Amino acid sequence: MSKKRPRGQSLPSDPSTATGRSPVHANPAAIPTPAPASAPDPKRWWALAVIALAQLMVILDGTIVNIALPSAQRALGMSDADRQWVITAYTLAFGGLLLLGGRIADLVGRKRTFVIGLAGFAAASALGGAAGGPGMLFAARALQGAFAAVLAPSALSLLTTTFTDPKERARAFGVYGALAGGGSAVGLIVGGLLTEYLNWRWALYVNVPIALAALLGAPAFLRDRSGRPGGRLDVPGALLGCAGLVALVYGFSEAGPRGWTSPSVLALLGAGVVLLAGFVWWQSRAKSPLLPLRILQDRVRAGSLATMGLATIGMFGVFLFLTYYLQVVLGYPPVRTGLAFVPISAGIAIASTQIAARLLPRTGPRALMSSGMVLAAVGMVLLSRLTVHAQYLPHVLPALLLLGLGMGLTFMPVYATATAGVPAQDAGVASAVVNTVQQMGASLGTVLLNTVATGATSRYVDSHPHDPAHGGAVLDEGMVHGFSVAYWCSAGVLLLAALVAGLTVRRGTPKQTGHDAAA
């Protein structure tokens, strides 16, 4: 059972050691419009259950591992400097390999890559649970990220080709988004229970039975073509794109502990920008590009992706800072902290399945996206008013409900719009683009907001002299002040996302180009 830390403990500068996984990270769906089918698949709702279960496993893993990290660090003798690699190894592999995983799904076949990704993720989880030292755990986490990069795009593109009726697609992705979104909060609760009553290894072992259940259902319920005959993989594009994304993610993760002006951080970020510029240049010339640039040329699609990126930047402060606020300032144990986040999942479920899924065919995505981001921004403003003496029910709960509703209203139509009109053979890579935007936004948002918070905390403490006997109270006040400043920044980013959605997203969906339609 976690106890309240000694007064005066400050916020760690490494954001990856906190419970920084957001429900936002739990909704990487995309809904292109597939070619009409002669008759709907009678097993399509069972297929939804299998796919959602697999994605739920990936989302559970993030928050469960975060909760279990302190116990794993003690058990394996990890240093404070090395513990971030339990998180960073996963995000580097996942974010860096998503585009490649999406294109592999298109070329090899979505069902086949889904099964491979599912089995590989389970095996990597078992390896991590059996780790005898830090190096083995780091390697297992990297393998989890690599297989997740194959699993996520294939799962989402399978859904796009399974549901052809617009109303059914809205329902399916509403249910899918609610289940996947709730996974983060469920992971917090399950992680706390497993860590407190068993041990940290079960936070990884728990993925194995979930994967086995999905693997048993996949052959019976999933339908897909075998792959694209004669398709080729863009190896230079894969190397440039993956290396550029890895460099950016790694640079963002190192900016917290090393500082933004560190030569190594600047070199990584600069290399990432150069490599990604080279990737874009090559994609415009390659015969079989990894990412067909036509996918990004539509205004509505580009606006939806920009909305997604800004929203994930703004939303990630909720889990990072509220976890520290509840555990460090208010003294909540891990299980109670996990339960405190349940209202976000409830808000996502209600907004995705009962509101957005029903209104999207009538109102279009623009009104839902913009209003959802405004609601989320109001929730952030409420969080900015928290003090060291605040209470959960009157002060925290209303903000969490608004954030959950705002996220559900926004992300469900974003997923539905970001890849609408993409031909079936590009569904995997289009889904991977949405995933990649989320990963980049999450990495950048976590680092930027944590830097803002720690800087504001330091300035507050320096400007409020204190004696050692009462220094803890000043540090607590400084921490909450830093969180407040970061929440205001998050609110501004979310309002910018609302503006972008309002200006770029039309009522309707992106149209296929002539090349797309012909494909």
C-alpha positions as CSV (number, residue, x, y, z in Angstrom):
1,M,0.0,0.0,0.0
2,S,1.4,3.3,-1.0
3,K,1.8,5.9,1.7
4,K,1.9,9.7,1.7
5,R,5.5,10.8,1.0
6,P,7.4,12.9,3.4
7,R,6.5,16.5,3.1
8,G,8.6,18.5,0.7
9,Q,9.1,15.8,-1.9
10,S,9.1,17.4,-5.4
11,L,7.8,16.3,-8.7
12,P,10.2,14.2,-10.6
13,S,11.5,15.8,-13.7
14,D,11.2,12.6,-15.7
15,P,7.6,12.4,-16.9
16,S,7.9,8.8,-18.0
17,T,7.9,7.6,-14.4
18,A,4.5,8.9,-13.8
19,T,1.1,7.5,-14.8
20,G,1.2,9.5,-18.0
21,R,-0.9,7.2,-20.1
22,S,-4.1,8.8,-21.1
23,P,-7.4,7.5,-22.3
24,V,-6.6,9.6,-25.2
25,H,-3.8,7.0,-25.9
26,A,-6.5,4.4,-25.7
27,N,-8.5,5.5,-28.9
28,P,-6.4,5.1,-32.1
29,A,-9.3,4.2,-34.4
30,A,-9.9,5.3,-38.0
31,I,-12.9,4.7,-40.2
32,P,-12.3,4.8,-43.9
33,T,-15.2,4.1,-46.2
34,P,-14.7,0.7,-47.6
35,A,-16.2,-0.6,-50.8
36,P,-19.8,-1.6,-50.5
37,A,-20.3,-5.2,-49.7
38,S,-23.1,-7.4,-51.1
39,A,-24.2,-8.3,-47.6
40,P,-23.0,-7.5,-44.1
41,D,-20.9,-10.0,-42.3
42,P,-23.2,-11.9,-39.9
43,K,-20.3,-12.3,-37.5
44,R,-19.2,-8.6,-37.6
45,W,-20.2,-7.8,-34.0
46,W,-18.2,-10.8,-32.7
47,A,-15.3,-9.5,-34.8
48,L,-15.7,-6.1,-33.0
49,A,-15.4,-7.9,-29.6
50,V,-12.2,-9.7,-30.7
51,I,-10.6,-6.5,-32.1
52,A,-11.6,-4.4,-29.1
53,L,-10.3,-7.0,-26.7
54,A,-6.9,-6.9,-28.4
55,Q,-6.7,-3.1,-28.3
56,L,-7.9,-3.1,-24.7
57,M,-4.9,-5.3,-23.9
58,V,-2.5,-2.8,-25.4
59,I,-4.1,0.1,-23.5
60,L,-4.2,-1.9,-20.2
61,D,-0.5,-2.6,-20.5
62,G,0.4,1.1,-20.5
63,T,-1.2,2.1,-17.2
64,I,-0.7,-1.2,-15.5
65,V,3.0,-1.0,-16.0
66,N,3.1,2.6,-14.8
67,I,1.5,1.7,-11.6
68,A,3.8,-1.3,-11.1
69,L,7.0,0.6,-12.0
70,P,8.1,1.5,-8.4
71,S,7.8,-2.1,-7.3
72,A,9.6,-3.4,-10.4
73,Q,12.4,-0.8,-9.8
74,R,13.0,-2.0,-6.3
75,A,12.8,-5.7,-7.2
76,L,15.2,-5.5,-10.1
77,G,17.6,-2.9,-8.6
78,M,17.0,-0.3,-11.3
79,S,18.6,3.1,-10.8
80,D,16.5,6.3,-11.0
81,A,18.3,7.2,-14.2
82,D,17.5,3.9,-15.9
83,R,13.9,3.3,-14.8
84,Q,12.5,5.6,-17.6
85,W,13.5,2.9,-20.1
86,V,10.7,0.7,-18.9
87,I,8.3,3.3,-20.5
88,T,10.6,4.8,-23.1
89,A,11.6,1.5,-24.7
90,Y,7.9,0.8,-25.4
91,T,7.0,4.3,-26.7
92,L,10.1,4.4,-29.0
93,A,9.3,1.1,-30.6
94,F,5.6,1.7,-30.8
95,G,5.7,5.3,-32.1
96,G,8.7,4.7,-34.4
97,L,7.4,1.6,-36.1
98,L,3.7,2.4,-36.6
99,L,3.9,3.5,-40.2
100,L,5.8,0.4,-41.1
101,G,3.4,-1.8,-39.2
102,G,0.4,-0.2,-41.1
103,R,2.0,-0.8,-44.5
104,I,2.9,-4.4,-43.6
105,A,-0.8,-4.9,-42.7
106,D,-1.8,-3.6,-46.1
107,L,0.7,-5.8,-48.0
108,V,0.6,-9.0,-46.0
109,G,-3.0,-9.0,-44.9
110,R,-4.7,-7.5,-41.9
111,K,-6.0,-10.7,-40.3
112,R,-2.6,-12.3,-40.6
113,T,-0.7,-9.4,-39.1
114,F,-3.3,-9.0,-36.4
115,V,-2.7,-12.6,-35.2
116,I,1.1,-12.2,-35.4
117,G,1.0,-8.9,-33.5
118,L,-1.3,-10.4,-30.8
119,A,0.8,-13.6,-30.3
120,G,4.0,-11.6,-30.3
121,F,2.7,-9.1,-27.8
122,A,1.6,-11.9,-25.4
123,A,5.0,-13.6,-25.7
124,A,6.8,-10.3,-25.0
125,S,4.6,-9.7,-22.0
126,A,5.5,-13.2,-20.6
127,L,9.2,-12.4,-21.2
128,G,8.9,-9.2,-19.3
129,G,7.1,-10.8,-16.4
130,A,9.9,-13.3,-16.1
131,A,12.6,-10.7,-16.3
132,G,15.6,-11.4,-14.0
133,G,17.2,-8.0,-14.5
134,P,16.6,-4.5,-15.9
135,G,18.1,-5.3,-19.4
136,M,15.7,-8.2,-19.9
137,L,12.7,-6.1,-18.9
138,F,13.8,-3.2,-21.2
139,A,14.1,-5.6,-24.2
140,A,10.7,-7.2,-23.5
141,R,9.1,-3.7,-23.4
142,A,10.7,-2.8,-26.7
143,L,9.3,-6.1,-28.2
144,Q,5.9,-5.2,-26.8
145,G,6.1,-1.9,-28.6
146,A,7.2,-3.4,-31.9
147,F,4.4,-6.0,-31.9
148,A,1.9,-3.3,-30.8
149,A,2.9,-1.3,-33.9
150,V,1.9,-4.2,-36.0
151,L,-1.3,-5.1,-34.0
152,A,-2.9,-1.6,-33.7
153,P,-3.1,-0.6,-37.4
154,S,-4.2,-4.1,-38.5
155,A,-6.9,-4.1,-35.8
156,L,-8.3,-0.7,-36.8
157,S,-8.2,-1.4,-40.5
158,L,-10.0,-4.7,-40.0
159,L,-12.8,-2.8,-38.4
160,T,-13.0,-0.4,-41.3
161,T,-13.5,-3.3,-43.8
162,T,-15.9,-5.2,-41.5
163,F,-18.5,-2.5,-41.0
164,T,-19.8,-1.0,-44.2
165,D,-23.1,0.6,-43.2
166,P,-22.5,4.2,-41.9
167,K,-24.8,3.9,-38.9
168,E,-23.3,0.6,-37.9
169,R,-19.8,2.0,-38.3
170,A,-20.7,4.8,-36.0
171,R,-22.0,2.4,-33.4
172,A,-19.1,0.0,-33.8
173,F,-16.4,2.7,-33.4
174,G,-18.4,4.3,-30.5
175,V,-18.3,1.0,-28.7
176,Y,-14.7,0.4,-29.7
177,G,-13.6,3.9,-28.6
178,A,-15.4,3.6,-25.3
179,L,-13.9,0.2,-24.5
180,A,-10.4,1.2,-25.5
181,G,-10.7,4.6,-23.8
182,G,-11.9,2.9,-20.6
183,G,-8.8,0.7,-20.7
184,S,-6.6,3.3,-19.2
185,A,-8.7,3.7,-16.1
186,V,-9.2,0.0,-15.8
187,G,-5.5,-0.5,-16.1
188,L,-4.9,1.9,-13.2
189,I,-7.3,-0.1,-11.0
190,V,-6.1,-3.5,-12.1
191,G,-2.5,-2.4,-11.8
192,G,-3.0,-1.2,-8.3
193,L,-4.7,-4.4,-7.3
194,L,-2.1,-6.7,-8.9
195,T,0.8,-4.7,-7.5
196,E,-0.6,-4.5,-3.9
197,Y,-2.0,-8.0,-3.6
198,L,0.3,-10.1,-5.9
199,N,3.4,-8.5,-7.3
200,W,4.5,-6.4,-10.2
201,R,5.2,-9.3,-12.6
202,W,1.5,-10.0,-12.9
203,A,1.1,-6.5,-14.4
204,L,2.7,-8.1,-17.5
205,Y,1.5,-11.7,-17.1
206,V,-2.1,-10.5,-17.2
207,N,-1.8,-9.8,-21.0
208,V,-1.3,-13.5,-21.7
209,P,-4.8,-14.8,-21.0
210,I,-6.4,-11.7,-22.7
211,A,-4.3,-12.4,-25.8
212,L,-5.2,-16.1,-25.8
213,A,-8.9,-15.2,-25.6
214,A,-8.6,-12.9,-28.7
215,L,-6.5,-15.5,-30.5
216,L,-9.2,-18.1,-30.1
217,G,-11.8,-15.8,-31.5
218,A,-9.8,-14.4,-34.4
219,P,-10.0,-17.5,-36.8
220,A,-13.7,-17.8,-36.2
221,F,-14.9,-14.2,-36.5
222,L,-12.4,-12.1,-38.5
223,R,-12.6,-11.9,-42.3
224,D,-10.0,-10.3,-44.6
225,R,-8.2,-10.7,-47.9
226,S,-4.8,-12.4,-47.8
227,G,-2.9,-9.4,-48.8
228,R,-1.9,-7.3,-51.8
229,P,-0.5,-9.5,-54.6
230,G,2.8,-8.1,-56.0
231,G,3.0,-5.3,-53.4
232,R,6.4,-4.0,-52.4
233,L,7.6,-2.5,-49.2
234,D,9.2,0.9,-49.3
235,V,12.5,0.1,-47.5
236,P,14.1,3.5,-47.8
237,G,10.9,5.2,-46.7
238,A,10.6,2.8,-43.8
239,L,14.2,3.6,-42.7
240,L,13.8,7.3,-43.0
241,G,10.4,7.5,-41.4
242,C,11.1,5.1,-38.5
243,A,14.5,6.7,-37.7
244,G,13.0,10.2,-37.8
245,L,10.2,9.3,-35.5
246,V,12.4,7.4,-33.1
247,A,14.8,10.3,-33.0
248,L,12.0,12.7,-32.1
249,V,10.4,10.5,-29.5
250,Y,13.8,9.8,-27.9
251,G,14.7,13.5,-28.0
252,F,11.4,14.5,-26.3
253,S,11.9,11.8,-23.7
254,E,15.4,13.0,-22.9
255,A,14.5,16.7,-22.8
256,G,13.0,16.4,-19.4
257,P,16.0,15.0,-17.5
258,R,18.7,16.6,-19.7
259,G,17.1,20.0,-20.5
260,W,16.1,21.4,-23.9
261,T,19.5,23.1,-24.5
262,S,21.4,19.8,-24.0
263,P,23.6,19.1,-27.1
264,S,22.4,15.5,-27.3
265,V,18.7,16.6,-27.2
266,L,19.2,19.3,-29.8
267,A,21.1,16.8,-32.0
268,L,18.3,14.2,-31.7
269,L,15.5,16.7,-32.4
270,G,17.5,18.1,-35.4
271,A,18.2,14.7,-36.7
272,G,14.5,13.8,-36.4
273,V,13.4,16.8,-38.4
274,V,16.0,16.2,-41.1
275,L,15.1,12.5,-41.4
276,L,11.4,13.3,-41.6
277,A,12.0,15.9,-44.2
278,G,13.9,13.3,-46.2
279,F,11.0,10.9,-45.7
280,V,8.5,13.4,-47.1
281,W,10.8,14.1,-50.1
282,W,11.2,10.4,-50.8
283,Q,7.5,9.6,-50.5
284,S,6.8,12.1,-53.3
285,R,9.1,10.1,-55.6
286,A,8.8,6.5,-54.5
287,K,6.9,4.1,-56.7
288,S,5.4,2.3,-53.8
289,P,5.5,4.8,-50.9
290,L,5.2,3.8,-47.3
291,L,2.9,6.8,-46.8
292,P,1.1,7.9,-49.9
293,L,1.0,11.7,-49.6
294,R,-2.4,11.9,-51.2
295,I,-3.7,10.7,-47.9
296,L,-2.7,14.0,-46.3
297,Q,-3.8,16.3,-49.1
298,D,-7.5,16.6,-48.2
299,R,-8.2,19.6,-46.0
300,V,-10.7,17.8,-43.8
301,R,-8.3,14.9,-43.2
302,A,-5.4,17.2,-42.4
303,G,-7.6,19.2,-40.1
304,S,-8.8,16.1,-38.2
305,L,-5.2,15.0,-37.8
306,A,-4.1,18.4,-36.5
307,T,-7.1,18.4,-34.1
308,M,-5.9,15.0,-32.8
309,G,-2.3,16.1,-32.4
310,L,-3.3,19.3,-30.5
311,A,-5.8,17.5,-28.3
312,T,-3.3,14.8,-27.3
313,I,-0.7,17.5,-26.5
314,G,-3.3,19.2,-24.2
315,M,-4.8,16.2,-22.6
316,F,-1.8,14.3,-21.3
317,G,-1.3,16.7,-18.4
318,V,-4.4,15.3,-16.8
319,F,-3.0,11.8,-16.0
320,L,0.5,13.0,-15.3
321,F,-0.3,15.8,-12.9
322,L,-3.5,14.4,-11.3
323,T,-1.7,11.2,-10.4
324,Y,1.0,13.2,-8.5
325,Y,-1.6,15.5,-7.0
326,L,-3.7,12.6,-5.7
327,Q,-0.8,10.4,-4.5
328,V,1.7,13.0,-3.4
329,V,-0.4,15.9,-2.2
330,L,-3.6,14.2,-1.0
331,G,-1.9,10.9,-0.1
332,Y,-4.1,8.5,-2.1
333,P,-2.9,4.8,-2.4
334,P,-2.5,3.3,-5.9
335,V,-5.9,1.6,-6.0
336,R,-7.8,4.7,-4.8
337,T,-5.9,6.8,-7.3
338,G,-7.0,4.4,-10.1
339,L,-10.7,4.6,-8.9
340,A,-10.5,8.3,-9.0
341,F,-10.0,8.3,-12.7
342,V,-13.1,6.2,-13.5
343,P,-15.3,9.2,-14.2
344,I,-13.1,10.1,-17.2
345,S,-13.8,6.6,-18.6
346,A,-17.5,6.9,-17.8
347,G,-17.6,10.3,-19.6
348,I,-15.8,8.8,-22.7
349,A,-18.2,5.9,-22.8
350,I,-21.3,8.0,-22.6
351,A,-20.1,10.6,-25.1
352,S,-18.8,8.1,-27.6
353,T,-21.7,5.6,-27.6
354,Q,-24.7,7.6,-26.6
355,I,-24.0,11.1,-28.0
356,A,-21.3,11.2,-30.7
357,A,-22.3,8.0,-32.4
358,R,-25.9,9.1,-32.6
359,L,-25.2,12.7,-33.6
360,L,-22.4,12.2,-36.1
361,P,-24.6,11.2,-39.0
362,R,-26.9,14.2,-38.4
363,T,-24.5,17.0,-37.4
364,G,-21.2,16.0,-39.0
365,P,-17.9,15.9,-37.2
366,R,-17.1,19.7,-37.0
367,A,-19.7,20.6,-34.3
368,L,-18.8,17.5,-32.2
369,M,-15.0,18.1,-32.4
370,S,-15.2,21.8,-31.6
371,S,-17.7,21.5,-28.8
372,G,-15.8,18.6,-27.3
373,M,-12.6,20.5,-27.1
374,V,-14.3,23.5,-25.5
375,L,-15.8,21.2,-22.8
376,A,-12.4,19.7,-22.2
377,A,-10.8,23.2,-21.9
378,V,-13.4,24.1,-19.3
379,G,-12.5,21.0,-17.4
380,M,-8.8,22.1,-17.5
381,V,-9.7,25.5,-16.1
382,L,-11.5,23.8,-13.2
383,L,-8.4,21.8,-12.5
384,S,-6.3,24.9,-12.5
385,R,-8.3,26.1,-9.4
386,L,-7.2,23.1,-7.2
387,T,-5.4,23.9,-4.0
388,V,-3.5,21.7,-1.4
389,H,-6.7,21.6,0.6
390,A,-9.1,20.7,-2.2
391,Q,-11.4,17.7,-2.0
392,Y,-12.2,15.1,-4.6
393,L,-16.0,15.3,-4.9
394,P,-16.6,19.0,-5.1
395,H,-13.4,20.0,-6.9
396,V,-11.9,17.2,-8.9
397,L,-14.9,15.1,-10.0
398,P,-16.7,17.8,-12.1
399,A,-13.5,18.5,-14.0
400,L,-13.0,14.8,-14.8
401,L,-16.5,14.4,-16.0
402,L,-16.2,17.4,-18.4
403,L,-12.8,16.1,-19.6
404,G,-14.3,12.6,-20.3
405,L,-17.3,14.0,-22.1
406,G,-15.1,16.4,-24.2
407,M,-12.8,13.6,-25.2
408,G,-15.6,11.2,-26.2
409,L,-17.3,14.0,-28.3
410,T,-14.0,14.9,-30.0
411,F,-12.1,11.7,-30.7
412,M,-14.9,9.5,-31.9
413,P,-15.6,11.8,-34.9
414,V,-11.9,12.5,-35.4
415,Y,-11.3,8.7,-35.9
416,A,-14.4,8.6,-38.2
417,T,-13.1,11.5,-40.3
418,A,-9.3,11.2,-40.4
419,T,-9.3,8.3,-42.8
420,A,-12.8,8.5,-44.4
421,G,-12.4,8.2,-48.2
422,V,-9.1,6.3,-48.1
423,P,-9.2,3.2,-50.4
424,A,-9.2,-0.2,-48.7
425,Q,-5.6,-1.0,-49.7
426,D,-4.4,2.1,-47.8
427,A,-6.5,1.5,-44.7
428,G,-3.7,0.1,-42.6
429,V,-1.3,2.9,-43.2
430,A,-4.0,5.5,-42.8
431,S,-4.9,4.0,-39.4
432,A,-1.2,4.1,-38.6
433,V,-1.0,7.8,-39.4
434,V,-3.7,8.5,-36.7
435,N,-1.8,6.4,-34.2
436,T,1.5,8.2,-35.1
437,V,-0.1,11.6,-34.6
438,Q,-1.3,10.5,-31.2
439,Q,2.1,9.1,-30.2
440,M,3.9,12.3,-31.2
441,G,1.3,14.5,-29.5
442,A,1.5,12.5,-26.3
443,S,5.3,12.5,-26.2
444,L,5.5,16.2,-27.0
445,G,2.7,17.2,-24.6
446,T,4.1,15.2,-21.7
447,V,7.5,16.8,-22.0
448,L,6.3,20.3,-22.6
449,L,3.7,20.4,-19.9
450,N,6.0,18.7,-17.4
451,T,8.7,21.3,-18.2
452,V,6.1,24.1,-17.7
453,A,5.0,22.7,-14.4
454,T,8.4,22.0,-12.9
455,G,9.6,25.5,-13.9
456,A,6.6,27.2,-12.3
457,T,7.1,25.1,-9.2
458,S,10.8,26.2,-8.9
459,R,9.9,29.8,-9.3
460,Y,7.2,29.7,-6.7
461,V,9.4,28.0,-4.1
462,D,12.3,30.4,-4.8
463,S,10.0,33.4,-4.3
464,H,8.5,32.1,-1.0
465,P,11.2,31.9,1.6
466,H,10.5,29.2,4.3
467,D,12.1,27.7,7.3
468,P,13.0,23.9,7.3
469,A,10.3,23.1,9.9
470,H,7.5,24.2,7.5
471,G,9.2,23.8,4.1
472,G,7.0,20.8,3.1
473,A,3.9,23.0,3.0
474,V,5.6,25.5,0.7
475,L,6.8,22.8,-1.6
476,D,3.3,21.3,-1.8
477,E,1.9,24.7,-2.6
478,G,4.6,25.2,-5.3
479,M,3.8,21.8,-6.8
480,V,0.1,22.6,-7.1
481,H,0.9,26.1,-8.5
482,G,3.0,24.4,-11.2
483,F,0.2,22.1,-12.0
484,S,-2.2,25.0,-12.3
485,V,0.0,26.9,-14.8
486,A,0.3,23.7,-16.9
487,Y,-3.5,23.3,-16.8
488,W,-3.9,26.8,-18.1
489,C,-1.5,26.0,-21.0
490,S,-3.4,22.8,-21.7
491,A,-6.7,24.7,-21.8
492,G,-5.2,27.1,-24.4
493,V,-4.0,24.2,-26.6
494,L,-7.4,22.6,-26.4
495,L,-9.1,25.8,-27.4
496,L,-6.7,26.0,-30.4
497,A,-7.7,22.4,-31.3
498,A,-11.4,23.6,-31.2
499,L,-10.5,26.5,-33.5
500,V,-8.6,24.3,-36.0
501,A,-11.5,21.8,-36.2
502,G,-14.0,24.7,-36.7
503,L,-12.0,26.2,-39.6
504,T,-10.8,23.1,-41.4
505,V,-13.4,20.3,-41.0
506,R,-16.5,20.6,-43.2
507,R,-19.8,18.8,-42.7
508,G,-19.1,15.7,-44.5
509,T,-16.1,13.5,-45.1
510,P,-12.9,13.7,-47.1
511,K,-13.3,12.8,-50.7
512,Q,-11.2,10.3,-52.6
513,T,-9.0,11.6,-55.3
514,G,-9.2,10.1,-58.7
515,H,-6.3,7.9,-58.0
516,D,-7.8,6.8,-54.7
517,A,-11.1,6.0,-56.3
518,A,-9.5,4.0,-59.1
519,A,-7.4,2.1,-56.6
